[in-house]
């Protein structure tokens, strides 16, 4: 037990070190002391020792991108852990509700169709699209009976519908350059993000994590099934709605800023369970830290492996996640 609780400070230290080192990696020669110096200067803890150009590289380019990668990794991993327990499906991840497909449709509608007349940003369009997709899932699952199987099937239907709409918009209304930019975003991209994206996503993550942790015992009860959870006094329908809405809103916020990044919510919860077990009071924080560290290094690899060309983050996570997905499928098959 003591070893499991030590994972939290160790994971937090690994995350801080990962962020500091990842910011130094790139064409410009920047060291870890330079990163700390820039950070201290902007937080009012000391005087700036870097040139304006180097300070801008650290503070305006690499630091917000790296921090957003950490936030996205933590958020997607937590969503995956919650959904796998809530739906009792080890293969569930944040995109099983069709949220990412809806976000993609919303973003494409803004970029390609000009929805909003230039007033609505791509992130705002993606967020609205994600909410529309989730609303459709709730409507379909409620109409079909509201069981966990119906929720998953409704999510698959919504995912296919909004994916088809996205493809239709791109094929019929976009030119070659716009299509390339949209497809790059759809594959997951952290390029061009700013501090506004970081603060917004971090605030949503903090709120969602608090809600999920407050329902940790309830999530433990769901592991025994809905009937058993109801027998233990859990308000099954209300709790499931609250947690599904929480994970959907968090996924929508992350996808609207970073695009569709797959497999993080599928793979990392299983790795965390192998370390700390299935108790959600321990599982959720460790999953968040694991997801944050993982995506920081995946993003670093994506922006440097083919420098100066950048690889979409979603491509790298898929290349890593597919073998892990096969392992999960194999273990699930053996368990059954």
VOVEXTI-665708 format. One record per residue (C-alpha): residue number from 0; residue in three letters; x, y, z. Coordinates in steps of 0.1 Angstrom, whole numbers, plus 5000, padded with zeros to 4 digits. Layout:
<pts>
<pt NUM, "ALA", <X, Y, Z>>,
...
</pts>
This chain:
<pts>
<pt 0, "UNK", <5000, 5000, 5000>>,
<pt 1, "UNK", <5028, 5024, 5009>>,
<pt 2, "UNK", <5045, 5017, 4976>>,
<pt 3, "UNK", <5013, 5026, 4957>>,
<pt 4, "UNK", <5009, 5059, 4975>>,
<pt 5, "UNK", <5045, 5068, 4967>>,
<pt 6, "UNK", <5036, 5066, 4930>>,
<pt 7, "UNK", <5019, 5100, 4933>>,
<pt 8, "UNK", <5049, 5121, 4943>>,
<pt 9, "UNK", <5071, 5101, 4920>>,
<pt 10, "UNK", <5047, 5106, 4891>>,
<pt 11, "UNK", <5044, 5143, 4899>>,
<pt 12, "UNK", <5082, 5147, 4899>>,
<pt 13, "UNK", <5085, 5128, 4867>>,
<pt 14, "UNK", <5059, 5151, 4851>>,
<pt 15, "UNK", <5077, 5183, 4862>>,
<pt 16, "UNK", <5110, 5169, 4850>>,
<pt 17, "UNK", <5095, 5158, 4817>>,
<pt 18, "UNK", <5080, 5192, 4810>>,
<pt 19, "UNK", <5113, 5209, 4818>>,
<pt 20, "UNK", <5134, 5186, 4796>>,
<pt 21, "UNK", <5108, 5185, 4767>>,
<pt 22, "UNK", <5108, 5223, 4765>>,
<pt 23, "UNK", <5146, 5222, 4759>>,
<pt 24, "UNK", <5143, 5198, 4729>>,
<pt 25, "UNK", <5142, 5215, 4695>>,
<pt 26, "UNK", <5163, 5234, 4670>>,
<pt 27, "UNK", <5171, 5263, 4694>>,
<pt 28, "UNK", <5198, 5255, 4720>>,
<pt 29, "UNK", <5180, 5259, 4753>>,
<pt 30, "UNK", <5189, 5243, 4786>>,
<pt 31, "UNK", <5169, 5233, 4816>>,
<pt 32, "UNK", <5183, 5263, 4837>>,
<pt 33, "UNK", <5171, 5285, 4808>>,
<pt 34, "UNK", <5136, 5271, 4812>>,
<pt 35, "UNK", <5136, 5277, 4849>>,
<pt 36, "UNK", <5150, 5312, 4844>>,
<pt 37, "UNK", <5122, 5321, 4819>>,
<pt 38, "UNK", <5096, 5306, 4842>>,
<pt 39, "UNK", <5108, 5324, 4872>>,
<pt 40, "UNK", <5110, 5357, 4854>>,
<pt 41, "UNK", <5074, 5355, 4841>>,
<pt 42, "UNK", <5061, 5344, 4875>>,
<pt 43, "UNK", <5078, 5374, 4892>>,
<pt 44, "UNK", <5104, 5353, 4911>>,
<pt 45, "UNK", <5135, 5368, 4894>>,
<pt 46, "UNK", <5149, 5388, 4866>>,
<pt 47, "UNK", <5150, 5375, 4830>>,
<pt 48, "UNK", <5184, 5363, 4819>>,
<pt 49, "UNK", <5175, 5352, 4784>>,
<pt 50, "UNK", <5174, 5372, 4752>>,
<pt 51, "UNK", <5139, 5382, 4740>>,
<pt 52, "UNK", <5140, 5356, 4712>>,
<pt 53, "UNK", <5150, 5327, 4734>>,
<pt 54, "UNK", <5125, 5338, 4761>>,
<pt 55, "UNK", <5098, 5339, 4734>>,
<pt 56, "UNK", <5107, 5304, 4723>>,
<pt 57, "UNK", <5104, 5291, 4758>>,
<pt 58, "UNK", <5074, 5310, 4771>>,
<pt 59, "UNK", <5053, 5316, 4740>>,
<pt 60, "UNK", <5060, 5285, 4719>>,
<pt 61, "UNK", <5073, 5255, 4737>>,
<pt 62, "UNK", <5060, 5259, 4773>>,
<pt 63, "UNK", <5022, 5263, 4764>>,
<pt 64, "UNK", <5024, 5234, 4739>>,
<pt 65, "UNK", <5041, 5211, 4764>>,
<pt 66, "UNK", <5018, 5220, 4792>>,
<pt 67, "UNK", <4987, 5215, 4770>>,
<pt 68, "UNK", <5001, 5181, 4760>>,
<pt 69, "UNK", <5003, 5172, 4797>>,
<pt 70, "UNK", <4967, 5185, 4803>>,
<pt 71, "UNK", <4954, 5166, 4773>>,
<pt 72, "UNK", <4971, 5134, 4782>>,
<pt 73, "UNK", <4959, 5136, 4818>>,
<pt 74, "UNK", <4923, 5144, 4807>>,
<pt 75, "UNK", <4920, 5117, 4780>>,
<pt 76, "UNK", <4934, 5091, 4803>>,
<pt 77, "UNK", <4910, 5100, 4832>>,
<pt 78, "UNK", <4881, 5099, 4808>>,
<pt 79, "UNK", <4891, 5065, 4796>>,
<pt 80, "UNK", <4894, 5051, 4832>>,
<pt 81, "UNK", <4860, 5065, 4841>>,
<pt 82, "UNK", <4843, 5052, 4810>>,
<pt 83, "UNK", <4858, 5017, 4812>>,
<pt 84, "UNK", <4844, 5014, 4847>>,
<pt 85, "UNK", <4811, 5031, 4841>>,
<pt 86, "UNK", <4803, 5011, 4810>>,
<pt 87, "UNK", <4821, 4979, 4822>>,
<pt 88, "UNK", <4839, 4978, 4789>>,
<pt 89, "UNK", <4877, 4975, 4790>>,
<pt 90, "UNK", <4879, 4988, 4754>>,
<pt 91, "UNK", <4860, 5020, 4760>>,
<pt 92, "UNK", <4878, 5053, 4756>>,
<pt 93, "UNK", <4868, 5090, 4754>>,
<pt 94, "UNK", <4858, 5087, 4717>>,
<pt 95, "UNK", <4833, 5059, 4722>>,
<pt 96, "UNK", <4805, 5085, 4727>>,
<pt 97, "UNK", <4813, 5101, 4693>>,
<pt 98, "UNK", <4825, 5133, 4710>>,
<pt 99, "UNK", <4856, 5136, 4689>>,
<pt 100, "UNK", <4837, 5131, 4656>>,
<pt 101, "UNK", <4813, 5158, 4666>>,
<pt 102, "UNK", <4841, 5181, 4675>>,
<pt 103, "UNK", <4857, 5174, 4641>>,
<pt 104, "UNK", <4825, 5183, 4623>>,
<pt 105, "UNK", <4821, 5215, 4642>>,
<pt 106, "UNK", <4857, 5226, 4634>>,
<pt 107, "UNK", <4853, 5217, 4598>>,
<pt 108, "UNK", <4820, 5236, 4596>>,
<pt 109, "UNK", <4838, 5268, 4608>>,
<pt 110, "UNK", <4869, 5264, 4586>>,
<pt 111, "UNK", <4854, 5251, 4554>>,
<pt 112, "UNK", <4818, 5263, 4554>>,
<pt 113, "UNK", <4825, 5296, 4572>>,
<pt 114, "UNK", <4799, 5290, 4599>>,
<pt 115, "UNK", <4799, 5319, 4624>>,
<pt 116, "UNK", <4809, 5345, 4598>>,
<pt 117, "UNK", <4844, 5347, 4611>>,
<pt 118, "UNK", <4833, 5355, 4646>>,
<pt 119, "UNK", <4833, 5318, 4659>>,
<pt 120, "UNK", <4868, 5303, 4663>>,
<pt 121, "UNK", <4877, 5268, 4653>>,
<pt 122, "UNK", <4879, 5257, 4690>>,
<pt 123, "UNK", <4844, 5271, 4697>>,
<pt 124, "UNK", <4830, 5253, 4666>>,
<pt 125, "UNK", <4847, 5221, 4677>>,
<pt 126, "UNK", <4832, 5224, 4712>>,
<pt 127, "UNK", <4797, 5231, 4700>>,
<pt 128, "UNK", <4800, 5201, 4676>>,
<pt 129, "UNK", <4811, 5178, 4704>>,
<pt 130, "UNK", <4782, 5189, 4726>>,
<pt 131, "UNK", <4757, 5183, 4697>>,
<pt 132, "UNK", <4772, 5148, 4692>>,
<pt 133, "UNK", <4769, 5140, 4729>>,
<pt 134, "UNK", <4733, 5153, 4730>>,
<pt 135, "UNK", <4725, 5129, 4701>>,
<pt 136, "UNK", <4740, 5100, 4720>>,
<pt 137, "UNK", <4720, 5108, 4751>>,
<pt 138, "UNK", <4688, 5111, 4731>>,
<pt 139, "UNK", <4694, 5078, 4712>>,
<pt 140, "UNK", <4704, 5059, 4744>>,
<pt 141, "UNK", <4674, 5072, 4763>>,
<pt 142, "UNK", <4650, 5063, 4735>>,
<pt 143, "UNK", <4665, 5028, 4732>>,
<pt 144, "UNK", <4664, 5021, 4769>>,
<pt 145, "UNK", <4694, 5037, 4785>>,
<pt 146, "UNK", <4715, 5006, 4793>>,
<pt 147, "UNK", <4753, 5007, 4790>>,
<pt 148, "UNK", <4752, 4987, 4758>>,
<pt 149, "UNK", <4727, 5011, 4743>>,
<pt 150, "UNK", <4750, 5040, 4752>>,
<pt 151, "UNK", <4780, 5024, 4735>>,
<pt 152, "UNK", <4759, 5016, 4704>>,
<pt 153, "UNK", <4745, 5051, 4703>>,
<pt 154, "UNK", <4780, 5065, 4705>>,
<pt 155, "UNK", <4791, 5043, 4676>>,
<pt 156, "UNK", <4761, 5055, 4655>>,
<pt 157, "UNK", <4769, 5092, 4664>>,
<pt 158, "UNK", <4806, 5087, 4655>>,
<pt 159, "UNK", <4798, 5073, 4621>>,
<pt 160, "UNK", <4772, 5100, 4614>>,
<pt 161, "UNK", <4795, 5129, 4623>>,
<pt 162, "UNK", <4825, 5113, 4606>>,
<pt 163, "UNK", <4804, 5111, 4574>>,
<pt 164, "UNK", <4794, 5147, 4577>>,
<pt 165, "UNK", <4830, 5158, 4582>>,
<pt 166, "UNK", <4841, 5139, 4551>>,
<pt 167, "UNK", <4812, 5153, 4531>>,
<pt 168, "UNK", <4821, 5189, 4541>>,
<pt 169, "UNK", <4857, 5185, 4532>>,
<pt 170, "UNK", <4852, 5168, 4499>>,
<pt 171, "UNK", <4825, 5192, 4486>>,
<pt 172, "UNK", <4836, 5226, 4499>>,
<pt 173, "UNK", <4873, 5227, 4507>>,
<pt 174, "UNK", <4902, 5235, 4485>>,
<pt 175, "UNK", <4935, 5216, 4485>>,
<pt 176, "UNK", <4953, 5238, 4511>>,
<pt 177, "UNK", <4923, 5240, 4534>>,
<pt 178, "UNK", <4918, 5202, 4532>>,
<pt 179, "UNK", <4954, 5196, 4542>>,
<pt 180, "UNK", <4952, 5219, 4572>>,
<pt 181, "UNK", <4919, 5204, 4583>>,
<pt 182, "UNK", <4932, 5168, 4579>>,
<pt 183, "UNK", <4963, 5177, 4600>>,
<pt 184, "UNK", <4941, 5191, 4628>>,
<pt 185, "UNK", <4918, 5160, 4626>>,
<pt 186, "UNK", <4948, 5138, 4633>>,
<pt 187, "UNK", <4957, 5157, 4664>>,
<pt 188, "UNK", <4979, 5187, 4665>>,
<pt 189, "UNK", <4993, 5209, 4694>>,
<pt 190, "UNK", <5010, 5234, 4671>>,
<pt 191, "UNK", <5000, 5270, 4674>>,
<pt 192, "UNK", <4984, 5266, 4708>>,
<pt 193, "UNK", <4986, 5295, 4734>>,
<pt 194, "UNK", <4982, 5301, 4770>>,
<pt 195, "UNK", <4944, 5306, 4767>>,
<pt 196, "UNK", <4941, 5270, 4755>>,
<pt 197, "UNK", <4962, 5258, 4784>>,
<pt 198, "UNK", <4943, 5277, 4811>>,
<pt 199, "UNK", <4909, 5267, 4797>>,
<pt 200, "UNK", <4917, 5230, 4793>>,
<pt 201, "UNK", <4934, 5229, 4827>>,
<pt 202, "UNK", <4904, 5245, 4844>>,
<pt 203, "UNK", <4880, 5220, 4828>>,
<pt 204, "UNK", <4904, 5191, 4837>>,
<pt 205, "UNK", <4906, 5202, 4874>>,
<pt 206, "UNK", <4868, 5205, 4877>>,
<pt 207, "UNK", <4862, 5171, 4860>>,
<pt 208, "UNK", <4889, 5154, 4881>>,
<pt 209, "UNK", <4873, 5167, 4913>>,
<pt 210, "UNK", <4839, 5154, 4902>>,
<pt 211, "UNK", <4852, 5120, 4892>>,
<pt 212, "UNK", <4872, 5117, 4925>>,
<pt 213, "UNK", <4841, 5126, 4945>>,
<pt 214, "UNK", <4824, 5096, 4928>>,
<pt 215, "UNK", <4854, 5072, 4933>>,
<pt 216, "UNK", <4835, 5049, 4957>>,
<pt 217, "UNK", <4805, 5049, 4933>>,
<pt 218, "UNK", <4828, 5039, 4904>>,
<pt 219, "UNK", <4841, 5011, 4925>>,
<pt 220, "UNK", <4805, 4999, 4930>>,
<pt 221, "UNK", <4799, 5000, 4892>>,
<pt 222, "UNK", <4826, 4973, 4888>>,
<pt 223, "UNK", <4801, 4948, 4902>>,
<pt 224, "UNK", <4773, 4958, 4877>>,
<pt 225, "UNK", <4744, 4982, 4878>>,
<pt 226, "UNK", <4722, 4959, 4898>>,
<pt 227, "UNK", <4748, 4954, 4925>>,
<pt 228, "UNK", <4756, 4992, 4925>>,
<pt 229, "UNK", <4718, 4999, 4930>>,
<pt 230, "UNK", <4717, 4974, 4958>>,
<pt 231, "UNK", <4745, 4993, 4975>>,
<pt 232, "UNK", <4725, 5025, 4974>>,
<pt 233, "UNK", <4739, 5041, 4942>>,
<pt 234, "UNK", <4715, 5062, 4922>>,
<pt 235, "UNK", <4726, 5045, 4890>>,
<pt 236, "UNK", <4709, 5066, 4863>>,
<pt 237, "UNK", <4718, 5099, 4879>>,
<pt 238, "UNK", <4754, 5090, 4886>>,
<pt 239, "UNK", <4759, 5076, 4851>>,
<pt 240, "UNK", <4745, 5107, 4835>>,
<pt 241, "UNK", <4767, 5130, 4857>>,
<pt 242, "UNK", <4799, 5111, 4849>>,
<pt 243, "UNK", <4791, 5107, 4812>>,
<pt 244, "UNK", <4784, 5144, 4809>>,
<pt 245, "UNK", <4816, 5152, 4828>>,
<pt 246, "UNK", <4838, 5130, 4806>>,
<pt 247, "UNK", <4821, 5143, 4774>>,
<pt 248, "UNK", <4826, 5179, 4784>>,
<pt 249, "UNK", <4862, 5173, 4792>>,
<pt 250, "UNK", <4868, 5154, 4760>>,
<pt 251, "UNK", <4851, 5182, 4740>>,
<pt 252, "UNK", <4873, 5209, 4756>>,
<pt 253, "UNK", <4905, 5189, 4749>>,
<pt 254, "UNK", <4895, 5180, 4713>>,
<pt 255, "UNK", <4886, 5216, 4705>>,
<pt 256, "UNK", <4921, 5227, 4714>>,
<pt 257, "UNK", <4942, 5197, 4702>>,
<pt 258, "UNK", <4922, 5178, 4677>>,
<pt 259, "UNK", <4914, 5141, 4679>>,
<pt 260, "UNK", <4942, 5122, 4698>>,
<pt 261, "UNK", <4933, 5085, 4700>>,
<pt 262, "UNK", <4943, 5056, 4722>>,
<pt 263, "UNK", <4955, 5076, 4752>>,
<pt 264, "UNK", <4922, 5069, 4770>>,
<pt 265, "UNK", <4923, 5033, 4760>>,
<pt 266, "UNK", <4958, 5023, 4770>>,
<pt 267, "UNK", <4969, 5044, 4800>>,
<pt 268, "UNK", <4941, 5033, 4824>>,
<pt 269, "UNK", <4951, 4997, 4819>>,
<pt 270, "UNK", <4987, 5005, 4827>>,
<pt 271, "UNK", <4977, 5024, 4858>>,
<pt 272, "UNK", <4955, 4995, 4870>>,
<pt 273, "UNK", <4985, 4972, 4868>>,
<pt 274, "UNK", <5003, 4995, 4892>>,
<pt 275, "UNK", <4977, 5005, 4918>>,
<pt 276, "UNK", <4947, 4982, 4913>>,
<pt 277, "UNK", <4911, 4992, 4905>>,
<pt 278, "UNK", <4903, 5014, 4935>>,
<pt 279, "UNK", <4894, 5047, 4918>>,
<pt 280, "UNK", <4907, 5069, 4947>>,
<pt 281, "UNK", <4942, 5057, 4938>>,
<pt 282, "UNK", <4936, 5049, 4901>>,
<pt 283, "UNK", <4924, 5083, 4888>>,
<pt 284, "UNK", <4954, 5104, 4900>>,
<pt 285, "UNK", <4979, 5079, 4888>>,
<pt 286, "UNK", <4962, 5076, 4855>>,
<pt 287, "UNK", <4962, 5114, 4851>>,
<pt 288, "UNK", <4999, 5116, 4858>>,
<pt 289, "UNK", <5007, 5086, 4835>>,
<pt 290, "UNK", <4987, 5102, 4807>>,
<pt 291, "UNK", <5003, 5136, 4812>>,
<pt 292, "UNK", <5039, 5122, 4811>>,
<pt 293, "UNK", <5031, 5099, 4781>>,
<pt 294, "UNK", <5016, 5127, 4759>>,
<pt 295, "UNK", <5044, 5151, 4768>>,
<pt 296, "UNK", <5070, 5128, 4753>>,
<pt 297, "UNK", <5048, 5117, 4724>>,
<pt 298, "UNK", <5043, 5153, 4714>>,
<pt 299, "UNK", <5081, 5159, 4718>>,
<pt 300, "UNK", <5087, 5130, 4695>>,
<pt 301, "UNK", <5061, 5142, 4670>>,
<pt 302, "UNK", <5076, 5176, 4666>>,
<pt 303, "UNK", <5112, 5165, 4664>>,
<pt 304, "UNK", <5114, 5131, 4647>>,
<pt 305, "UNK", <5111, 5145, 4612>>,
<pt 306, "UNK", <5123, 5180, 4619>>,
<pt 307, "UNK", <5115, 5205, 4603>>,
<pt 308, "UNK", <5084, 5186, 4593>>,
<pt 309, "UNK", <5059, 5179, 4621>>,
<pt 310, "UNK", <5040, 5146, 4626>>,
<pt 311, "UNK", <5004, 5148, 4639>>,
<pt 312, "UNK", <5003, 5137, 4675>>,
<pt 313, "UNK", <4974, 5114, 4668>>,
<pt 314, "UNK", <4995, 5094, 4643>>,
<pt 315, "UNK", <5022, 5087, 4669>>,
<pt 316, "UNK", <4997, 5077, 4696>>,
<pt 317, "UNK", <4980, 5054, 4671>>,
<pt 318, "UNK", <5013, 5038, 4662>>,
<pt 319, "UNK", <5020, 5032, 4699>>,
<pt 320, "UNK", <4984, 5024, 4708>>,
<pt 321, "UNK", <4975, 4998, 4682>>,
<pt 322, "UNK", <4999, 4972, 4696>>,
<pt 323, "UNK", <4987, 4980, 4731>>,
<pt 324, "UNK", <4951, 4977, 4719>>,
<pt 325, "UNK", <4959, 4942, 4706>>,
<pt 326, "UNK", <4973, 4932, 4740>>,
<pt 327, "UNK", <4942, 4945, 4757>>,
<pt 328, "UNK", <4920, 4925, 4733>>,
<pt 329, "UNK", <4941, 4894, 4739>>,
<pt 330, "UNK", <4939, 4898, 4777>>,
<pt 331, "UNK", <4901, 4904, 4775>>,
<pt 332, "UNK", <4897, 4873, 4754>>,
<pt 333, "UNK", <4917, 4852, 4779>>,
<pt 334, "UNK", <4896, 4866, 4808>>,
<pt 335, "UNK", <4864, 4855, 4791>>,
</pts>
